[in-house]
Amino acid sequence: MRTASELEEGEVGVYVNLTRVNTSDQPIENATIVGEEMVRWLRDIEGYRGFLMLSREGTTLGLSFWETREMAERHRVSRMQFIDRMTSAANVQVEEMLDFDVTFAELKGITDFLGEQGMA
């Protein structure tokens, strides 16, 4: 990944796809299982840079990080098919999918804090 100083003017360094899922009464632990499966599948896709899952009772947010918007778009159809299979198997509903550009991030302490727990 390039630093901000290495980017061309107007170029964005990382692209993020956010998926919000209604998990209803599913145990929150199921989100960890789904996240682990997502990472196993995503890690071999060109341009994939990481995955973060945030959960609370009734809602889970999945954020997939991509080198560029173009790389994420190139794999959109297969990603959607995989998400459909995962949400169907987990018996949850996708409520929203949004795209973002990362404009700032400082996450070093998160991986240090979580250690082995939930980090691929």
FITORFI-207821 format. One record per residue (C-alpha): residue number from 1; x, y, z. Coordinates in steps of 0.02 Angstrom, whole numbers, plus 50000, padded with zeros to 5 digits. Each point is the difference from the previous one (the first is absolute). Example, Ala and Ser with C-alpha at 12.3 -4.5 7.8 and 13.67 -1.06 7.14 Angstrom:
# residues 2
n->1 | px->50615 | py->49775 | pz->50390
n->2 | px->50069 | py->50172 | pz->49967
***
This chain:
# residues 120
n->1 | px->50000 | py->50000 | pz->50000
n->2 | px->50063 | py->50173 | pz->49958
n->3 | px->50016 | py->50144 | pz->50122
n->4 | px->49905 | py->50162 | pz->49973
n->5 | px->50157 | py->50085 | pz->49933
n->6 | px->50018 | py->49865 | pz->49866
n->7 | px->49825 | py->50025 | pz->49930
n->8 | px->49969 | py->50103 | pz->49845
n->9 | px->49894 | py->50156 | pz->50022
n->10 | px->49817 | py->49951 | pz->50019
n->11 | px->50041 | py->49815 | pz->50019
n->12 | px->49929 | py->49907 | pz->50150
n->13 | px->50109 | py->49871 | pz->50088
n->14 | px->49871 | py->49874 | pz->50061
n->15 | px->49821 | py->49964 | pz->49954
n->16 | px->49875 | py->49922 | pz->50121
n->17 | px->49837 | py->49909 | pz->49973
n->18 | px->49885 | py->50001 | pz->50153
n->19 | px->49862 | py->49871 | pz->50016
n->20 | px->49871 | py->50021 | pz->50139
n->21 | px->49908 | py->49841 | pz->50048
n->22 | px->49847 | py->49977 | pz->50111
n->23 | px->50046 | py->49850 | pz->50106
n->24 | px->49834 | py->49998 | pz->50092
n->25 | px->50014 | py->49881 | pz->50148
n->26 | px->50155 | py->49908 | pz->49937
n->27 | px->50137 | py->49979 | pz->50132
n->28 | px->50136 | py->50132 | pz->49977
n->29 | px->50129 | py->49859 | pz->49995
n->30 | px->49933 | py->49950 | pz->49830
n->31 | px->50074 | py->50161 | pz->49928
n->32 | px->50174 | py->49938 | pz->50044
n->33 | px->49971 | py->49838 | pz->49907
n->34 | px->49934 | py->50092 | pz->49847
n->35 | px->50146 | py->50123 | pz->50008
n->36 | px->50127 | py->49859 | pz->50004
n->37 | px->49918 | py->49920 | pz->49849
n->38 | px->49995 | py->50165 | pz->49906
n->39 | px->50186 | py->50027 | pz->50028
n->40 | px->50042 | py->49823 | pz->49941
n->41 | px->49910 | py->50039 | pz->49838
n->42 | px->50054 | py->50182 | pz->49977
n->43 | px->50186 | py->49982 | pz->50035
n->44 | px->50035 | py->49923 | pz->49828
n->45 | px->49915 | py->50140 | pz->49903
n->46 | px->50112 | py->50127 | pz->49913
n->47 | px->49992 | py->50170 | pz->50085
n->48 | px->49928 | py->49936 | pz->50164
n->49 | px->50084 | py->50086 | pz->50149
n->50 | px->49900 | py->49950 | pz->50154
n->51 | px->49835 | py->49970 | pz->50085
n->52 | px->49923 | py->50069 | pz->50160
n->53 | px->49838 | py->49943 | pz->50080
n->54 | px->49911 | py->50103 | pz->50133
n->55 | px->49851 | py->49925 | pz->50091
n->56 | px->49870 | py->50039 | pz->50129
n->57 | px->49836 | py->49915 | pz->50039
n->58 | px->49894 | py->50003 | pz->49842
n->59 | px->50127 | py->50079 | pz->49883
n->60 | px->50168 | py->49958 | pz->49923
n->61 | px->50107 | py->50111 | pz->49889
n->62 | px->50125 | py->49920 | pz->49882
n->63 | px->50134 | py->50112 | pz->49925
n->64 | px->50107 | py->49931 | pz->49860
n->65 | px->50154 | py->50101 | pz->49954
n->66 | px->50065 | py->50008 | pz->49821
n->67 | px->50154 | py->50073 | pz->49917
n->68 | px->49891 | py->50095 | pz->49876
n->69 | px->49817 | py->50024 | pz->49957
n->70 | px->50034 | py->49920 | pz->49831
n->71 | px->50066 | py->49840 | pz->50079
n->72 | px->49849 | py->49987 | pz->50113
n->73 | px->49883 | py->50032 | pz->49854
n->74 | px->50087 | py->49868 | pz->49894
n->75 | px->49950 | py->49869 | pz->50129
n->76 | px->49830 | py->50072 | pz->50048
n->77 | px->49895 | py->49862 | pz->49919
n->78 | px->50094 | py->49858 | pz->50085
n->79 | px->50001 | py->50096 | pz->50166
n->80 | px->49811 | py->50025 | pz->49990
n->81 | px->49973 | py->49815 | pz->49963
n->82 | px->50108 | py->49952 | pz->50149
n->83 | px->49911 | py->50124 | pz->50114
n->84 | px->49832 | py->49930 | pz->49942
n->85 | px->50056 | py->49823 | pz->50044
n->86 | px->50069 | py->50053 | pz->50169
n->87 | px->49847 | py->50101 | pz->50052
n->88 | px->49885 | py->49860 | pz->49945
n->89 | px->50098 | py->49870 | pz->50098
n->90 | px->50007 | py->50114 | pz->50153
n->91 | px->49815 | py->50045 | pz->49984
n->92 | px->50031 | py->50188 | pz->50002
n->93 | px->49945 | py->50147 | pz->49889
n->94 | px->50112 | py->50124 | pz->49910
n->95 | px->49927 | py->50172 | pz->50034
n->96 | px->50125 | py->50114 | pz->49918
n->97 | px->50159 | py->50001 | pz->49896
n->98 | px->50102 | py->50160 | pz->49986
n->99 | px->50166 | py->50049 | pz->49924
n->100 | px->50129 | py->50113 | pz->50081
n->101 | px->50175 | py->50067 | pz->49973
n->102 | px->50115 | py->49994 | pz->50151
n->103 | px->50050 | py->50178 | pz->50038
n->104 | px->50090 | py->49963 | pz->50163
n->105 | px->50044 | py->49846 | pz->50103
n->106 | px->50106 | py->49959 | pz->50152
n->107 | px->49969 | py->49819 | pz->50047
n->108 | px->50166 | py->49931 | pz->50062
n->109 | px->49939 | py->49986 | pz->50179
n->110 | px->49849 | py->49896 | pz->49951
n->111 | px->50099 | py->49850 | pz->49940
n->112 | px->50115 | py->50017 | pz->50151
n->113 | px->49848 | py->50002 | pz->50116
n->114 | px->49905 | py->49856 | pz->49920
n->115 | px->50152 | py->49888 | pz->49974
n->116 | px->49943 | py->49827 | pz->49950
n->117 | px->49817 | py->50033 | pz->50039
n->118 | px->49907 | py->50020 | pz->49837
n->119 | px->50150 | py->50057 | pz->49899
n->120 | px->50048 | py->49904 | pz->49843
***
